[in-house]
Amino acid sequence: MRTRKLASLVALALSSLALGAMAQQTGGEPAKPGGPTTSTTSPEARYGSAPYAAGSAMHQTSNPKAPPMTQEEFDRARQIYFERCAGCHGVLRKGATGKPLTPDITVEKGTEYLKVFIGYGSPAGMPNWLTSGEFDEKTVDLMARYIQHDPPTPPEFSLEDMEKSRKEYIPVDKRPTKKMNNYNLNNLFSVTLRDAGEVALIDGDTKQIINIIKTGYAVHISRMSASGRYLYVIGRDARLNLIDLWMEKPDNVAEMKVGLEARSVETSKFKGWEDKIAIAGTYWPPQFVLMDGDTLKPKKIVATRGMTVDNEYHPEPRVAAIVASHQKPEFLVNAKETGKIWMVDYTDLTNLKLKQLDAAKFLHDGGFDSTRRYFLTAANSSDKIAVVDTKESKMAAVIPVGKIPHPGRGANFIHPKFGPVWATSGLGDESIAIIGTDPKGHKANAWKVVQSLKGQGGGSLFIKTHPKSTNLWVDTTLNPDAKISQSVAVFDIKDLSKPPQIIDIAACAGLKDDGAKRVVQPEYNQKGDEVWFSVWSAKDKESAIVVVDDKTRTCKTTIKDAKLVTPTGKFNVFNTQHDVY
């Protein structure tokens, strides 16, 4: 279909039901099977989905009402969908942040209608894949036809499959018995090099790269063991890597595939259980696995398939955020589509004790309040924040906020009027919700939005402050306006009535090419006097990390290196280890 013809359908299509966000990562040509793709931009994360594992068996069904496709076309479209679409719409296309894309919906809409949404996007968050240059017209047509076919079902992934994939590069008894380097590990940063399938370990004091470590594709999160020795990273391809920071040159000591697509990993933090148990959750299969913390040897799989908070069966409840309780030997596991939070007692993996709390759909990311007693987590599709009392193991509140909250870990600070609060920004609008978190000292303000700030617009992925800072930083990474996505808003916590200062972080980077230069994820150093930002462009473009002086709000240092390919998430070891945000 020609671009002109597509344009003629825009007005009609955009007045109808938006199909939601169809994908995630920005990039050029689709990747070759099994290879990484370049970076993106779109709700839930144009952060992206995992690349489909080449060679994995799939089960294609035939829908006679769907437009014809060759096997070659189907296989190519299947890969693109898993790489770019599944994170929002689900592996089985049942919907999440994005709307359902099952054949009963898509066939009725028809190919031409679907091409408009894929090509031009929509105000509801659907990326403009054609007009952005990320898809050509043939690819738009391919995907419009593909989503009218029955979704193929990926294979399951068993304990045996995990064990077969596990590699222990350095056995525990061959690892250092003490720290063998002179690095200040407390101020070390683990930086995701998204499309390279690597993480960069950067010395926060010297700003020098210590090592580039091979990992899974598009690492979603880096988590520290309670001792501060082991770094766990997990990619969207469900590859989990264990890095020993005590080594003379920190590197992988073990790795394992935990499924086909994943987002989350965590380790035991309760006193007496430090470094003993690790847990990883997957988008596919919908399950989580508990394992030995120092070897990654898998011990127990728990499926999350089951009933939603609305008492409807869901076949694909993906595991989003996982956090370790500081109150009990428990993990808190977000089952995205069911809207349920699992409390997992890890003291006895054979006789596992599980408790489910009804929260709201679709659960995504979140973090603790300043006391580390209450876990606040986003329910994207419900536009709510759910609050768990981890001491009492019960829900404390479910709080309405702005559209599609996406806090990362959120931001804790003392409000000059309302006392201890936690804040979240969001993907869907410009609002920043400030929630009271002190039911004892400020009971009247607890578990309600006490103030709403106005940011730059929708498309925010992360909000951040530090106990030693009076600044509140908010990115707008996924905003379609390049001027906005390349800058950040910073609020004065001492006077939140003032409008934010807008800082052009991308300009500080001084990048010379025409890359997207999206600014993502403020992250503090250990001292709380520096804020690090990723300036994120495509794989074939220059990217950088900009370090800002928190007190003066001025650019301090720019870290550039050819090895810094698509830097996105950054995790300071000390802050991650101790849940400081």
ZAMARGU-4260 file (C-alpha; in steps of 0.2 Angstrom, whole numbers, plus 5000, padded with zeros to 4 digits):
<rodrens>
0) 5000/5000/5000 | 5007/5017/4996 | 5010/5030/5009 | 4997/5042/5000 | 4984/5029/5002
5) 4988/5026/5020 | 4987/5044/5023 | 4969/5044/5017 | 4964/5032/5030 | 4971/5041/5045
10) 4957/5052/5049 | 4945/5038/5050 | 4956/5026/5059 | 4962/5038/5072 | 4944/5041/5077
15) 4941/5023/5081 | 4947/5012/5095 | 4966/5013/5097 | 4975/4997/5096 | 4988/5002/5108
20) 5007/5001/5108 | 5012/4989/5095 | 5031/4987/5099 | 5045/4993/5108 | 5062/4996/5101
25) 5068/5008/5088 | 5079/5003/5075 | 5082/5001/5057 | 5080/4985/5047 | 5073/4970/5056
30) 5087/4959/5064 | 5092/4943/5057 | 5085/4927/5066 | 5093/4926/5083 | 5102/4943/5082
35) 5099/4959/5092 | 5089/4973/5085 | 5092/4992/5087 | 5084/5003/5099 | 5066/5010/5100
40) 5053/5021/5108 | 5035/5017/5114 | 5025/5015/5130 | 5028/5001/5142 | 5045/5003/5135
45) 5049/5007/5118 | 5062/4999/5129 | 5057/4983/5119 | 5054/4965/5120 | 5066/4951/5119
50) 5072/4944/5102 | 5064/4928/5098 | 5076/4913/5100 | 5081/4906/5084 | 5078/4888/5082
55) 5064/4887/5096 | 5050/4877/5090 | 5034/4886/5087 | 5016/4879/5083 | 5008/4888/5069
60) 4989/4887/5067 | 4979/4892/5052 | 4966/4905/5051 | 4956/4904/5035 | 4949/4921/5037
65) 4967/4929/5038 | 4976/4936/5023 | 4988/4923/5015 | 5006/4923/5020 | 5020/4912/5014
70) 5030/4902/5027 | 5045/4914/5025 | 5034/4929/5028 | 5026/4921/5043 | 5043/4917/5050
75) 5050/4934/5047 | 5034/4943/5055 | 5034/4931/5070 | 5052/4936/5074 | 5048/4955/5072
80) 5033/4953/5083 | 5043/4944/5097 | 5056/4957/5096 | 5046/4973/5095 | 5028/4969/5100
85) 5026/4956/5113 | 5032/4966/5127 | 5016/4977/5125 | 5003/4966/5118 | 5009/4949/5125
90) 5016/4933/5118 | 4998/4927/5115 | 4992/4944/5110 | 4980/4945/5124 | 4985/4963/5128
95) 4993/4972/5142 | 4999/4990/5141 | 4994/4988/5122 | 4977/4982/5117 | 4973/4964/5112
100) 4978/4959/5095 | 4969/4942/5093 | 4961/4937/5076 | 4943/4940/5082 | 4948/4958/5083
105) 4961/4961/5069 | 4952/4951/5055 | 4937/4962/5058 | 4947/4978/5057 | 4956/4972/5041
110) 4973/4974/5033 | 4971/4992/5027 | 4965/4998/5044 | 4978/4989/5053 | 4992/4997/5041
115) 4986/5014/5046 | 4990/5011/5065 | 5006/5002/5062 | 5012/5015/5050 | 5006/5031/5058
120) 5003/5027/5076 | 4989/5034/5087 | 4987/5046/5102 | 4985/5031/5113 | 5003/5027/5112
125) 5005/5017/5096 | 5022/5021/5088 | 5022/5028/5070 | 5033/5014/5063 | 5032/5019/5045
130) 5033/5038/5046 | 5047/5037/5059 | 5057/5027/5046 | 5058/5011/5057 | 5047/5001/5045
135) 5046/5002/5026 | 5029/4999/5018 | 5032/4981/5015 | 5035/4978/5033 | 5020/4987/5038
140) 5010/4977/5026 | 5018/4961/5033 | 5014/4964/5051 | 4996/4970/5047 | 4993/4953/5039
145) 5002/4943/5052 | 4992/4949/5067 | 4976/4943/5058 | 4983/4925/5060 | 4982/4914/5075
150) 4996/4918/5087 | 5009/4904/5087 | 5013/4897/5105 | 5031/4896/5110 | 5037/4881/5119
155) 5037/4879/5138 | 5054/4880/5148 | 5057/4867/5161 | 5069/4865/5176 | 5078/4853/5165
160) 5079/4866/5151 | 5087/4878/5163 | 5099/4866/5170 | 5105/4861/5152 | 5108/4880/5148
165) 5117/4884/5165 | 5136/4887/5164 | 5147/4889/5179 | 5163/4897/5172 | 5171/4899/5189
170) 5165/4887/5202 | 5162/4894/5220 | 5178/4886/5227 | 5189/4894/5214 | 5182/4911/5216
175) 5191/4924/5227 | 5189/4923/5246 | 5191/4942/5247 | 5190/4958/5236 | 5205/4957/5224
180) 5203/4974/5216 | 5205/4992/5222 | 5189/4998/5215 | 5176/5008/5225 | 5162/4995/5222
185) 5150/5006/5232 | 5151/5019/5218 | 5152/5006/5203 | 5139/5008/5190 | 5132/4994/5179
190) 5126/5001/5163 | 5115/4992/5150 | 5122/4992/5133 | 5105/4988/5126 | 5108/4982/5108
195) 5125/4976/5110 | 5120/4962/5123 | 5132/4969/5136 | 5134/4979/5152 | 5147/4991/5155
200) 5155/4992/5173 | 5160/5010/5175 | 5170/5017/5190 | 5159/5031/5197 | 5174/5040/5204
205) 5186/5040/5189 | 5172/5039/5176 | 5182/5025/5167 | 5175/5009/5160 | 5182/4994/5170
210) 5175/4980/5159 | 5162/4977/5145 | 5153/4960/5150 | 5144/4949/5138 | 5126/4947/5144
215) 5109/4943/5137 | 5100/4955/5124 | 5094/4971/5131 | 5097/4969/5149 | 5082/4976/5159
220) 5089/4977/5176 | 5104/4975/5187 | 5102/4969/5205 | 5115/4968/5218 | 5116/4954/5231
225) 5114/4959/5249 | 5133/4957/5252 | 5137/4969/5238 | 5148/4955/5230 | 5137/4948/5216
230) 5129/4957/5202 | 5114/4949/5193 | 5108/4955/5176 | 5095/4948/5165 | 5091/4952/5147
235) 5075/4951/5138 | 5080/4935/5130 | 5079/4928/5148 | 5098/4925/5149 | 5103/4928/5167
240) 5121/4932/5171 | 5130/4932/5188 | 5145/4944/5189 | 5158/4943/5204 | 5163/4960/5208
245) 5177/4953/5220 | 5187/4947/5205 | 5203/4957/5200 | 5193/4962/5184 | 5174/4959/5188
250) 5166/4947/5175 | 5154/4933/5173 | 5156/4917/5184 | 5139/4909/5179 | 5124/4911/5168
255) 5108/4902/5163 | 5093/4904/5152 | 5077/4905/5162 | 5065/4905/5148 | 5062/4914/5131
260) 5058/4932/5137 | 5061/4940/5154 | 5062/4956/5164 | 5066/4953/5182 | 5079/4946/5194
265) 5082/4948/5213 | 5091/4940/5228 | 5087/4937/5246 | 5091/4951/5258 | 5084/4946/5274
270) 5097/4944/5288 | 5104/4927/5288 | 5099/4924/5270 | 5111/4936/5261 | 5117/4929/5244
275) 5109/4912/5247 | 5093/4913/5235 | 5090/4921/5219 | 5074/4922/5209 | 5070/4926/5191
280) 5054/4929/5183 | 5049/4927/5164 | 5037/4935/5152 | 5037/4918/5143 | 5034/4905/5150
285) 5023/4914/5163 | 5032/4908/5178 | 5047/4912/5191 | 5061/4901/5196 | 5071/4900/5213
290) 5089/4895/5212 | 5105/4895/5222 | 5112/4913/5223 | 5130/4909/5220 | 5128/4895/5206
295) 5111/4899/5198 | 5107/4881/5200 | 5088/4880/5198 | 5078/4873/5212 | 5059/4877/5210
300) 5048/4884/5196 | 5031/4892/5200 | 5019/4895/5186 | 5009/4911/5187 | 4994/4906/5176
305) 4978/4907/5184 | 4964/4919/5189 | 4964/4938/5188 | 4958/4950/5201 | 4942/4950/5191
310) 4941/4931/5193 | 4944/4927/5175 | 4957/4915/5169 | 4972/4922/5161 | 4985/4910/5151
315) 4999/4922/5151 | 5002/4932/5167 | 5020/4938/5164 | 5031/4942/5179 | 5036/4960/5180
320) 5045/4968/5195 | 5052/4957/5209 | 5058/4964/5225 | 5066/4956/5241 | 5057/4960/5257
325) 5067/4968/5271 | 5055/4963/5284 | 5054/4944/5281 | 5063/4930/5271 | 5051/4934/5256
330) 5051/4939/5238 | 5037/4950/5231 | 5032/4945/5213 | 5021/4955/5202 | 5010/4944/5190
335) 5007/4957/5177 | 4990/4952/5169 | 4982/4944/5184 | 4985/4960/5195 | 4991/4949/5209
340) 5006/4951/5220 | 5014/4934/5225 | 5023/4934/5242 | 5036/4920/5241 | 5043/4913/5257
345) 5060/4906/5252 | 5065/4897/5269 | 5060/4880/5262 | 5060/4878/5243 | 5053/4860/5245
350) 5038/4865/5254 | 5036/4882/5247 | 5024/4894/5256 | 5015/4906/5244 | 5002/4920/5247
355) 4993/4930/5233 | 4987/4948/5236 | 4974/4956/5225 | 4980/4972/5218 | 4975/4979/5201
360) 4980/4976/5183 | 4993/4976/5174 | 5006/4976/5187 | 5023/4983/5182 | 5037/4991/5191
365) 5039/4999/5208 | 5049/5001/5224 | 5049/5003/5243 | 5045/5019/5253 | 5059/5026/5263
370) 5056/5014/5278 | 5058/4999/5266 | 5042/4992/5274 | 5029/4997/5260 | 5031/4992/5242
375) 5023/5004/5230 | 5020/4997/5212 | 5012/5003/5196 | 4996/4995/5189 | 4998/5001/5172
380) 4981/4998/5164 | 4972/5003/5180 | 4981/5019/5181 | 4984/5015/5200 | 4998/5012/5212
385) 4996/4997/5223 | 5004/4997/5241 | 5009/4982/5250 | 5013/4981/5269 | 5027/4969/5269
390) 5028/4968/5287 | 5009/4963/5289 | 5009/4954/5272 | 4993/4963/5266 | 4987/4976/5254
395) 4988/4994/5262 | 4980/5003/5248 | 4976/5005/5229 | 4978/5023/5224 | 4972/5031/5208
400) 4985/5041/5199 | 4989/5048/5181 | 4988/5038/5165 | 5000/5023/5164 | 5011/5026/5179
405) 5029/5020/5176 | 5039/5025/5192 | 5055/5014/5190 | 5058/5012/5208 | 5050/5029/5212
410) 5057/5043/5222 | 5056/5046/5241 | 5058/5062/5249 | 5052/5073/5264 | 5038/5085/5257
415) 5039/5102/5266 | 5020/5101/5270 | 5015/5083/5269 | 5030/5074/5276 | 5037/5057/5269
420) 5031/5054/5251 | 5034/5044/5236 | 5032/5050/5218 | 5029/5042/5201 | 5028/5049/5184
425) 5020/5040/5169 | 5019/5036/5151 | 5002/5042/5147 | 5001/5060/5153 | 5011/5074/5160
430) 5006/5072/5178 | 5018/5067/5192 | 5009/5060/5207 | 5016/5063/5225 | 5009/5050/5238
435) 5010/5051/5256 | 5019/5036/5264 | 5018/5039/5283 | 5003/5031/5291 | 5009/5035/5309
440) 5016/5052/5308 | 5005/5059/5294 | 4990/5048/5295 | 4979/5061/5286 | 4991/5061/5271
445) 4994/5042/5270 | 4991/5032/5254 | 4983/5046/5244 | 4989/5058/5231 | 4994/5074/5241
450) 5000/5084/5226 | 5001/5082/5207 | 5015/5091/5198 | 5015/5095/5179 | 5030/5088/5170
455) 5034/5090/5151 | 5022/5077/5145 | 5019/5059/5143 | 5032/5046/5139 | 5041/5047/5156
460) 5050/5031/5161 | 5059/5036/5177 | 5059/5048/5192 | 5073/5050/5204 | 5079/5059/5219
465) 5091/5055/5234 | 5091/5057/5253 | 5105/5070/5251 | 5097/5079/5237 | 5083/5093/5236
470) 5080/5089/5217 | 5067/5078/5209 | 5072/5073/5191 | 5060/5067/5178 | 5064/5060/5161
475) 5052/5060/5146 | 5061/5047/5136 | 5047/5041/5125 | 5039/5058/5121 | 5037/5060/5102
480) 5044/5077/5103 | 5062/5076/5101 | 5065/5092/5111 | 5056/5085/5126 | 5063/5067/5124
485) 5081/5075/5124 | 5078/5085/5140 | 5073/5082/5158 | 5063/5092/5171 | 5070/5095/5188
490) 5059/5101/5202 | 5064/5110/5218 | 5058/5098/5233 | 5059/5113/5245 | 5046/5123/5234
495) 5036/5112/5223 | 5025/5126/5218 | 5038/5132/5206 | 5038/5126/5188 | 5052/5114/5184
500) 5069/5119/5176 | 5071/5111/5159 | 5089/5105/5156 | 5094/5099/5138 | 5104/5084/5143
505) 5107/5079/5125 | 5115/5095/5121 | 5128/5092/5135 | 5133/5076/5127 | 5139/5085/5111
510) 5135/5071/5100 | 5139/5075/5082 | 5127/5064/5072 | 5108/5064/5069 | 5104/5050/5082
515) 5088/5051/5092 | 5098/5056/5108 | 5084/5051/5120 | 5088/5054/5138 | 5084/5040/5150
520) 5085/5036/5168 | 5092/5048/5181 | 5103/5038/5193 | 5113/5045/5208 | 5130/5041/5213
525) 5133/5034/5231 | 5136/5051/5238 | 5120/5059/5231 | 5130/5074/5223 | 5129/5067/5205
530) 5115/5062/5193 | 5120/5051/5178 | 5109/5051/5162 | 5110/5040/5147 | 5109/5049/5130
535) 5102/5035/5120 | 5103/5033/5101 | 5102/5019/5089 | 5115/5005/5087 | 5124/5014/5073
540) 5124/5031/5081 | 5134/5039/5094 | 5128/5038/5112 | 5135/5045/5128 | 5132/5046/5147
545) 5131/5063/5154 | 5135/5067/5173 | 5126/5082/5181 | 5131/5091/5196 | 5116/5089/5207
550) 5118/5105/5217 | 5121/5117/5202 | 5111/5107/5190 | 5125/5109/5177 | 5133/5096/5166
555) 5149/5090/5174 | 5156/5076/5164 | 5152/5067/5148 | 5157/5049/5146 | 5160/5044/5127
560) 5167/5028/5121 | 5164/5018/5105 | 5160/5003/5116 | 5145/5012/5124 | 5132/5006/5112
565) 5114/5011/5116 | 5117/5014/5134 | 5100/5014/5144 | 5098/5008/5162 | 5111/5012/5175
570) 5112/5005/5192 | 5123/5011/5206 | 5129/4997/5216 | 5126/5005/5233 | 5110/5012/5229
575) 5104/4996/5221 | 5110/4985/5235 | 5101/4996/5249 | 5086/5001/5239 | 5090/5020/5240
580) 5079/5030/5229
</rodrens>
